[in-house]
C-alpha cells in the first residue's frame, strides 16, 4: 500500500510541475445528440503510464483520470476513458449537449515523454424555425424566426417577384429574426424563407402562413363591428322580453287578489301589457255612444 501511495504522489507532483508546458490548443465541434470521442494522443495504452482529463464547463471543473494505479471520476455524468480496438485511448462523451460544451484539458504520460492538450469543444445545435404573415402599422410583413441554434443560423428569402426586396434582420445570442415588408398584392404561396445552419446539409425551407396570434389587420374592423352590433341587439331583445314577462306575471298576481278589486284589475293589466289595444277599445266605445245619439 505504501508503494502505491508513493507512486500516486509522484504522479500528482509530476502533473502539477508539467501541466501547461508545451500544451497544444485546438478546437472541435460536436453535433448535438451524438456520441463524441476526444483523442489526447496516438499512443496506445500499453505505452502509457496515465491519462488525466480536466474538464471546465461553465466555470465548473471536474476530472476523469485513468492509470495503472487508480481511476478517478468526479464528473459522474457518463464521461469515460476508453480504448479503441488498436489500443488508443480517448475520452467518450455520450449524447453531447449544451451542458457538455467547454474546455477539455488532457495530459498523458507514456514511456519516453508526455502530451498536453487543451481542447475547446463547441456544440452544433439546430435552430427551431417558424414563420408567419402579419400586419403592422398598415403594412403587410413576412417574419422568419430561428431560435436556439448554435452557431447562429442565417436567413434568406426566396420569391418570384421581379423586384428585389431587402429584409430587416436582427440577431441576438438566442435567436435570428428576419422581417420582410411585402407589396400590396402578393401571393404567399410564392414566398419562402430559407434557413441555413451547419447542422443541416440542406437549407430548411419555411412558408409563412397567416397565424391568428400575429394577425392584427385593420381589415378585421368590419367583422368585429358586426359582431358587436349583433350582440347588442340580442341583449336588448332579451331585456325587452324579460320586461314583458314581468308585466304578464304582475297581471296574473293582480287577478288572483280578493273579489272587491277584480273589476278593476283586468283593465289595469290590459293597460300595462297591451296599451295600444286598450286605447283602440276606448275610442271605439266613444264612437258607438255618439252614434246612438243620432238614431
BALUMSE-31309 format. One record per residue: residue number from 1; chain; x negated, y, z negated of N, C-alpha, C in turn. Coordinates in pm, whole numbers, plus 50000, padded with zeros to 5 digits. Atoms other than C-alpha are relative to their C-alpha. Layout:
# BALUMSE-31309
nr|kette|n.px|n.py|n.pz|ca.px|ca.py|ca.pz|c.px|c.py|c.pz
NUM|A|X|Y|Z|X|Y|Z|X|Y|Z
...
END
This chain:
# BALUMSE-31309
nr|kette|n.px|n.py|n.pz|ca.px|ca.py|ca.pz|c.px|c.py|c.pz
1|A|49918|49880|50000|50000|50000|50000|49914|50126|50000
2|A|50085|49881|50008|49720|50237|49915|49936|50029|50135
3|A|50062|49978|49869|49557|50183|50253|50101|50064|50097
4|A|49898|49942|49914|49884|50260|50429|50022|50147|49967
5|A|49982|49861|50041|49926|50577|50225|49885|50087|50050
6|A|50116|49924|49955|49573|50689|50312|50008|50026|50151
7|A|49989|49983|49855|49639|50629|50684|50104|50107|50034
8|A|49897|49900|49975|49960|50834|50670|49950|50140|49973
9|A|50054|49868|50033|49782|51125|50500|49904|50047|50107
10|A|50096|49963|49896|49506|51116|50758|50071|50041|50128
11|A|49924|49966|49880|49759|51119|51040|50067|50136|49989
12|A|49936|49870|50020|49950|51412|50892|49900|50114|50006
13|A|50103|49896|49994|49629|51611|50844|49953|50021|50143
14|A|50043|49987|49861|49529|51536|51199|50103|50076|50082
15|A|49894|49930|49928|49866|51653|51329|49999|50148|49966
16|A|49999|49860|50041|49852|51975|51127|49882|50075|50058
17|A|50121|49932|49952|49499|52051|51246|50001|50019|50151
18|A|50009|49996|49854|49559|51984|51616|50127|50049|50068
19|A|49874|49958|49937|49923|52091|51671|49985|50138|50062
20|A|50009|49872|49931|49935|52370|51925|49871|50017|50077
21|A|50125|49988|49928|49582|52311|52054|50013|49931|50135
22|A|49990|50052|49864|49573|52263|52432|50141|49947|50029
23|A|49861|50041|49980|49952|52248|52442|50046|50039|50140
24|A|49942|49976|49868|50122|52219|52779|50147|50034|49983
25|A|49859|49957|50009|50453|52407|52811|50068|49979|50134
26|A|49923|50020|49878|50719|52318|53061|50150|50009|49968
27|A|49854|49990|50016|51094|52347|53116|50067|49888|50080
28|A|49921|50102|49933|51351|52087|53210|50147|50035|49987
29|A|49854|49981|50002|51721|52094|53291|50068|49865|49984
30|A|49926|50123|50025|51971|51835|53172|50147|50022|50032
31|A|49859|49990|49966|52316|51775|53312|50086|49956|49883
32|A|49912|50029|50113|52597|51775|53058|50059|49859|50012
33|A|49940|50133|50005|52711|51427|52953|49909|49887|50043
34|A|50090|50105|49954|52411|51239|53093|49900|49961|49892
35|A|50107|50045|50089|52152|51034|52905|49867|50052|50053
36|A|50124|49934|49961|51817|51216|52909|49881|49926|49941
37|A|50126|50059|50046|51464|51076|52882|49889|50103|50015
38|A|50111|49904|49999|51180|51312|52787|49869|49924|49982
39|A|50131|50066|50005|50827|51191|52860|49898|50095|49939
40|A|50105|49919|50063|50538|51312|52646|49864|49973|50066
41|A|50125|50036|49934|50253|51125|52820|50023|49873|50082
42|A|49991|50122|49919|50187|50843|53065|49933|49881|49934
43|A|50066|50110|50069|50004|50634|52812|50102|49898|49951
44|A|49912|50106|50050|50154|50300|52717|49991|49993|49849
45|A|49994|50007|50145|50250|50219|52363|49881|49921|49944
46|A|50115|50077|50047|49964|49969|52333|49876|50087|49983
47|A|50115|49909|50007|49720|50258|52384|50019|50109|49896
48|A|49969|49886|50086|49892|50498|52142|49991|49962|49853
49|A|50001|50015|50145|49847|50547|51770|50131|50047|49938
50|A|49873|49948|50049|50158|50755|51707|50055|50102|50100
51|A|49936|49894|49922|50405|50994|51871|50102|50070|49910
52|A|49913|49918|50087|50590|51278|51697|50074|50101|50087
53|A|49916|49900|49934|50881|51480|51835|50055|50095|49894
54|A|49947|49897|50088|50955|51805|51653|50098|50083|50083
55|A|49891|49944|49920|51289|51944|51773|50058|50123|49931
56|A|49945|49875|50052|51411|52301|51728|50122|50037|50083
57|A|49875|49970|49930|51777|52356|51819|50075|50107|49923
58|A|49924|49888|50061|51944|52692|51743|49948|50032|49860
59|A|50060|49965|50129|51699|52761|51458|49996|49888|49899
60|A|50001|50115|50091|51748|52418|51300|49900|49897|50052
61|A|50107|50091|49959|51449|52181|51307|50020|49862|49941
62|A|50001|50139|50048|51431|51803|51277|49886|49927|50069
63|A|50116|50073|49952|51178|51533|51356|50034|49853|50026
64|A|49992|50142|49968|51164|51193|51525|49858|49953|50027
65|A|50137|50047|49988|50834|51005|51483|49997|49848|50003
66|A|50013|50144|49988|50715|50655|51567|49851|49965|49998
67|A|50139|50042|50009|50391|50483|51471|49994|49856|49952
68|A|50018|50136|50052|50245|50150|51368|50016|49994|49849
69|A|49995|49995|50146|50262|50265|51007|50142|50022|49950
70|A|49869|49963|50053|50603|50426|50961|50080|50074|50108
71|A|49911|49928|49911|50907|50561|51151|50074|50108|49923
72|A|49932|49888|50065|51073|50895|51076|50112|50049|50093
73|A|49890|49943|49924|51412|51026|51188|50083|50089|49907
74|A|49922|49904|50080|51551|51342|51025|50111|50066|50082
75|A|49894|49942|49916|51778|51431|51318|50132|49926|49979
76|A|49880|50083|50024|52022|51140|51272|50115|50034|50094
77|A|49895|49968|49901|52211|51224|51592|49989|49915|50126
78|A|50009|50091|49886|52124|50935|51820|49872|50009|50079
79|A|50127|49988|49928|51785|51054|51947|49904|49891|49950
80|A|50090|50110|50036|51533|50768|51956|49877|50000|50089
81|A|50121|50022|49922|51180|50692|52069|50006|49857|50055
82|A|49990|50129|49935|51194|50407|52322|49886|49982|50100
83|A|50104|50032|49902|50964|50235|52571|50063|49955|50131
84|A|49956|50048|49870|51006|50176|52942|49953|49855|50017
85|A|50042|50138|49974|50958|49833|53096|49849|49990|50021
86|A|50147|49999|49982|50598|49936|53170|49926|50038|49872
87|A|50064|49971|50127|50540|50030|52807|49981|50149|49973
88|A|50012|49855|50022|50555|50412|52848|50106|50045|49900
89|A|49913|49955|50108|50709|50593|52553|50072|50129|50039
90|A|49922|49880|49969|50988|50851|52586|50103|50023|49890
91|A|49894|49965|50095|51249|51032|52376|50135|49987|50071
92|A|49868|50023|49941|51602|50912|52451|50102|50090|49932
93|A|49894|49911|50050|51884|51172|52415|50131|49956|50066
94|A|49875|50048|49939|52231|51021|52466|50101|50112|50022
95|A|49891|49908|49968|52508|51222|52635|49965|50145|49965
96|A|50052|49865|50027|52327|51556|52645|50114|50102|50002
97|A|49898|49895|50010|52543|51852|52537|49934|50129|49955
98|A|50052|49869|50040|52506|52214|52434|49928|49991|49866
99|A|50063|50011|50132|52415|52107|52079|49860|49940|50007
100|A|50134|50056|49984|52102|51934|52219|49905|50096|50070
101|A|50081|49903|49927|51976|52241|52404|49902|50068|49905
102|A|50099|49938|50087|51649|52371|52257|49858|49967|50044
103|A|50142|50023|49974|51270|52327|52232|49958|49867|49937
104|A|50046|50131|50045|51117|51978|52202|49846|50001|50004
105|A|50146|50003|50010|50757|51973|52078|49956|49855|49977
106|A|50045|50138|50006|50575|51647|52132|49849|49995|49979
107|A|50143|50027|50016|50238|51523|52008|49980|49849|49995
108|A|50033|50142|49998|50097|51182|52086|49849|49983|49992
109|A|50142|50034|50013|49762|51032|51989|49977|49860|50055
110|A|50033|50128|49939|49601|50748|52180|49849|49979|49990
111|A|50144|50030|50008|49263|50579|52199|49923|50087|50098
112|A|50082|49912|49918|49033|50849|52323|50055|50140|50015
113|A|49952|49863|49987|49250|51161|52293|50141|50019|49947
114|A|49865|49964|50044|49583|51330|52231|50069|50083|50108
115|A|49921|49925|49901|49861|51504|52421|50104|50082|49925
116|A|49904|49909|50064|50063|51809|52307|50083|50071|50109
117|A|49913|49935|49903|50363|51942|52495|50115|50069|49930
118|A|49879|49929|50041|50637|52199|52439|50096|49999|50119
119|A|49905|50014|49890|50942|52120|52649|50128|50075|49964
120|A|49875|49926|50019|51229|52372|52671|50107|49937|50089
121|A|49896|50071|49927|51543|52184|52771|50127|50085|49999
122|A|49876|49924|49986|51843|52379|52901|50104|49913|50070
123|A|49891|50082|49949|52180|52237|52992|50056|50056|50130
124|A|49925|49961|49880|52358|52242|53328|50142|49951|49976
125|A|49861|50034|50032|52730|52253|53242|50092|50069|50100
126|A|49911|49939|49899|53008|52312|53497|50098|50097|49936
127|A|49901|49906|50054|53242|52609|53450|50142|49951|50023
128|A|49857|50023|49978|53620|52596|53422|50051|50112|50090
129|A|49962|49903|49897|53768|52768|53729|50152|50018|50001
130|A|49858|49968|49984|54106|52942|53753|50013|50124|50088
131|A|49977|49884|49912|54255|53193|53999|50149|50028|50004
132|A|49859|49960|49996|54579|53388|54033|50016|50132|50075
133|A|49963|49872|49938|54757|53680|54203|50071|50085|49897
134|A|49937|49910|50096|54866|53985|54007|50021|50136|50062
135|A|49978|49861|49963|54996|54340|54041|49950|50088|49888
136|A|50059|49914|50102|54805|54613|53861|49994|50142|50056
137|A|50000|49858|49961|54864|54990|53883|50045|50017|50145
138|A|49944|49986|49868|55066|54944|54201|49924|49931|50111
139|A|50078|50069|49898|54803|54737|54382|50004|49849|49976
140|A|50002|50145|50007|54803|54367|54460|49855|49952|49994
141|A|50137|50045|50021|54494|54184|54340|49995|49849|49989
142|A|50030|50141|50021|54347|53836|54352|49885|49991|49901
143|A|50099|50013|50107|54146|53725|54050|49948|49856|49999
144|A|50064|50132|50013|53899|53435|54026|49912|50003|49876
145|A|50068|50002|50129|53761|53338|53685|49928|49867|49982
146|A|50080|50118|50031|53480|53092|53599|49948|50014|49858
147|A|50032|49989|50142|53437|53025|53226|49915|49882|49954
148|A|50073|50103|50072|53184|52836|53017|49889|49930|50076
149|A|50105|50068|49924|52933|52743|53287|49860|50041|49957
150|A|50142|49973|50024|52558|52717|53225|49918|49930|50108
151|A|50012|49855|50000|52380|52870|53403|50124|50066|50061
152|A|49883|49928|49951|52621|53140|53522|50026|49965|50147
153|A|49966|50031|49860|52806|53050|53844|50007|50126|50085
154|A|49980|49887|49909|52852|53271|54149|50133|49980|50073
155|A|49867|50004|49939|53186|53358|54314|49998|50078|50132
156|A|49982|49932|49871|53263|53446|54676|50142|49975|50048
157|A|49863|50010|49949|53589|53497|54867|49997|49962|50147
158|A|49986|50040|49861|53698|53338|55192|50141|50036|50047
159|A|49870|49960|49947|53976|53487|55407|49996|50001|50152
160|A|49989|50001|49854|54099|53500|55764|50027|50140|50056
161|A|49977|49864|49951|54133|53879|55788|49881|50045|50083
162|A|50108|49946|49916|53934|54075|56041|49912|50098|49924
163|A|50075|49901|50076|53827|54334|55785|49929|49935|49882
164|A|50077|50050|50113|53569|54278|55514|50044|50073|49873
165|A|49955|49943|50127|53680|54332|55155|49896|49969|49894
166|A|50103|50018|50102|53428|54385|54875|50066|49979|49863
167|A|49941|50023|50132|53523|54231|54540|49925|50074|49891
168|A|50064|49943|50118|53450|54375|54198|49971|49886|49903
169|A|50041|50112|50083|53253|54125|53992|49951|50048|49863
170|A|50048|49974|50136|53193|54126|53616|49945|49870|49944
171|A|50062|50119|50056|52977|53888|53416|49959|50025|49856
172|A|50051|49998|50138|52907|53813|53051|49951|49859|49970
173|A|50056|50133|50028|52743|53514|52876|50100|49886|50007
174|A|49901|50107|50006|53070|53322|52868|50083|49984|50126
175|A|49914|50011|49882|53241|53397|53200|49954|50095|50110
176|A|50021|49916|49882|53214|53539|53551|50137|50023|50061
177|A|49869|49964|49950|53514|53725|53694|49985|50084|50127
178|A|50001|49926|49875|53577|53849|54048|50142|50045|50033
179|A|49869|49941|49971|53866|54083|54138|49998|50057|50142
180|A|49993|49958|49861|53971|54141|54499|50131|50075|50022
181|A|49880|49921|49969|54215|54423|54592|50046|49962|50140
182|A|49947|50055|49875|54442|54294|54867|50071|50105|50084
183|A|49921|49911|49914|54600|54466|55169|50149|49985|49968
184|A|49856|50003|50027|54973|54539|55164|50061|49869|50051
185|A|49948|50124|49942|55055|54248|55396|49890|49896|49999
186|A|50102|50104|50008|54864|53936|55310|50069|49865|49985
187|A|49953|50137|50012|54909|53562|55321|49909|49927|49901
188|A|50081|50061|50105|54792|53394|55001|49943|49866|50042
189|A|50048|50129|49956|54753|53064|55182|49867|50011|50075
190|A|50124|49979|49926|54465|53215|55381|49888|50055|49913
191|A|50099|49944|50091|54275|53330|55072|49956|49894|49899
192|A|50055|50092|50098|54045|53115|54858|49876|50062|49938
193|A|50126|49960|50062|53768|53178|54609|49912|49876|49988
194|A|50097|50110|50003|53456|52962|54622|49901|50024|49886
195|A|50090|49991|50116|53259|52900|54300|49888|49898|50020
196|A|50117|50087|49986|52908|52759|54336|49926|49991|49868
197|A|50070|50025|50126|52713|52605|54049|49904|49882|50018
198|A|50097|50111|49984|52406|52378|54016|50055|49863|49962
199|A|49943|50128|50042|52622|52109|53854|50070|49929|50116
200|A|49926|50055|49887|52818|52062|54180|49912|49997|50125
201|A|50069|50005|49871|52682|51952|54514|50071|50085|50105
202|A|49924|49914|49910|52959|52147|54690|50073|50107|49919
203|A|49930|49891|50067|53139|52471|54611|50139|49955|49956
204|A|49865|50027|50050|53454|52448|54402|50095|50103|50060
205|A|49908|49912|49928|53743|52593|54607|50131|50011|49921
206|A|49875|49976|50072|54046|52751|54438|50085|50100|50078
207|A|49907|49911|49930|54354|52910|54600|50084|50077|49897
208|A|49922|49922|50099|54507|53197|54396|50150|49982|50021
209|A|49855|50013|49998|54873|53145|54311|50063|50100|49905
210|A|49928|49911|50089|55133|53370|54154|50030|49925|49871
211|A|49978|50062|50131|55148|53293|53782|50083|50095|49915
212|A|49908|49916|50077|55421|53416|53550|49930|50081|49893
213|A|50071|49927|50105|55168|53519|53284|49927|50122|50055
214|A|50074|49890|49940|54995|53754|53531|50086|50083|50093
215|A|49911|49929|49908|55300|53878|53728|50057|50124|49934
216|A|49954|49875|50058|55351|54246|53640|50034|50094|50115
217|A|49969|49924|49880|55505|54371|53963|50114|50097|49976
218|A|49888|49905|50011|55718|54689|53978|50124|49949|50073
219|A|49886|50050|49924|55941|54499|54227|50095|49919|49912
220|A|49915|50080|50088|56076|54298|53933|50103|50086|49927
221|A|49908|49914|50075|56267|54606|53802|50145|49978|50041
222|A|49862|50019|49954|56574|54531|54017|50066|49882|49934
223|A|49935|50112|50068|56647|54181|53887|50009|50018|49851
224|A|49994|49977|50144|56565|54293|53535|50119|50088|49965
225|A|49888|49911|50027|56822|54578|53553|50131|49926|50018
226|A|49878|50077|49977|57084|54344|53699|50030|49908|49883
227|A|49981|50090|50114|57033|54100|53415|50049|50076|49878
228|A|49958|49918|50114|57065|54375|53154|50145|50044|50016
229|A|49862|49956|49975|57385|54502|53319|50099|49888|49974
230|A|49910|50115|50021|57542|54157|53319|50015|49970|49851
231|A|49992|50027|50143|57454|54101|52955|50084|50105|49928
232|A|49921|49894|50062|57603|54439|52862|50149|49980|50024
233|A|49858|50024|49968|57929|54361|53041|50056|49883|49920
234|A|49954|50116|50076|57952|54024|52870|50025|50038|49854
235|A|49984|49959|50140|57904|54185|52528|50126|50085|49982
236|A|49881|49914|50009|58172|54450|52597|50127|49917|50010
237|A|49882|50082|49983|58419|54190|52719|50027|49915|49877
238|A|49984|50081|50121|58355|53973|52416|50054|50084|49885
239|A|49953|49910|50106|58409|54272|52186|50149|50032|50017
240|A|49859|49969|49975|58740|54369|52351|50088|49878|49974
241|A|49925|50122|50028|58855|54009|52337|50018|49975|49852
242|A|49990|50016|50145|58778|53998|51967|50100|50094|49938
243|A|49904|49902|50052|58978|54315|51901|50143|49957|50032
244|A|49866|50046|49962|59275|54178|52094|50045|49884|49912
245|A|49967|50114|50085|59262|53857|51895|50038|50044|49859
246|A|49969|49951|50134|59257|54050|51566|50139|50066|49994
247|A|49868|49937|49997|59563|54254|51670|50111|49895|50003
248|A|49901|50109|49997|59750|53935|51750|50016|49936|49863
249|A|49995|50059|50134|59660|53796|51410|50076|50090|49903
250|A|49928|49906|50088|59785|54112|51238|50151|49992|50024
251|A|49858|50011|49968|60117|54076|51419|50061|49876|49936
252|A|49950|50123|50060|60155|53718|51302|50018|50015|49850
253|A|49991|49981|50144|60086|53820|50944|50119|50087|49962
254|A|49888|49911|50030|60342|54100|50956|50135|49930|50020
255|A|49877|50075|49976|60605|53871|51100|50031|49903|49886
256|A|49981|50095|50111|60553|53643|50801|50033|50069|49868
257|A|49969|49925|50123|60638|53921|50543|50148|49987|49965
258|A|49859|50013|50043|60976|53943|50343|50098|50057|50101
259|A|49895|49970|49901|61310|53995|50524|50030|50148|50016
260|A|49963|49859|49992|61357|54366|50443|49917|50078|50100
261|A|50083|49927|49903|61077|54460|50680|49995|49930|50135
262|A|50008|50076|49875|61146|54207|50959|50046|50082|50119
263|A|49947|49925|49886|61342|54450|51172|49897|50095|50057
264|A|50098|49902|49953|61058|54698|51191|49873|49936|50053
265|A|50129|50058|49966|60765|54454|51229|49985|49964|50147
266|A|50021|50032|49859|60831|54324|51582|49971|50123|50085
267|A|50024|49878|49922|60848|54680|51714|49859|50052|49979
268|A|50137|49952|50027|60522|54775|51537|49898|49913|50072
269|A|50095|50089|49934|60344|54467|51673|49997|50025|50149
270|A|49996|49973|49856|60463|54540|52022|49926|50126|50034
271|A|50071|49874|49974|60330|54892|51994|49850|49983|49991
272|A|50145|50018|50016|59989|54769|51879|49941|49913|50110
273|A|50056|50095|49906|59948|54476|52116|50028|50040|50143
274|A|49963|49966|49864|60136|54599|52422|50060|50141|50004
275|A|49948|49862|50003|60167|54979|52406|50064|50040|50131
276|A|49945|49960|49871|60235|55012|52775|50140|49942|50019
277|A|49869|50064|49986|60526|54765|52769|50104|50068|49911
278|A|49908|49931|50091|60685|54941|52469|50042|50135|50057
279|A|49970|49869|49942|60660|55273|52645|50100|49987|50115
280|A|49908|50021|49889|60837|55138|52955|50139|49965|49950
281|A|49869|50040|50054|61113|54982|52744|50076|50121|49947
282|A|49936|49880|50055|61186|55315|52568|50051|50091|50113
283|A|49957|49915|49889|61201|55503|52896|50124|49943|50064
284|A|49882|50064|49941|61449|55252|53036|50124|50019|49912
285|A|49886|49982|50092|61672|55286|52724|50057|50140|50013
286|A|49955|49861|49986|61686|55664|52758|50073|50018|50132
287|A|49938|49986|49868|61769|55632|53127|50140|49938|50000
288|A|49869|50067|50006|62056|55388|53061|50101|50081|49920
289|A|49910|49920|50082|62204|55610|52786|50049|50123|50077
290|A|49960|49880|49922|62203|55911|53019|50097|49959|50109
291|A|49907|50042|49894|62378|55712|53293|50140|49976|49947
292|A|49869|50025|50059|62663|55616|53055|50079|50129|49984
293|A|49930|49873|50019|62748|55985|53003|50076|50041|50125
294|A|49940|49959|49874|62837|56020|53371|50094|49896|50058
295|A|49906|50101|49949|63059|55712|53405|50138|50023|49948
END
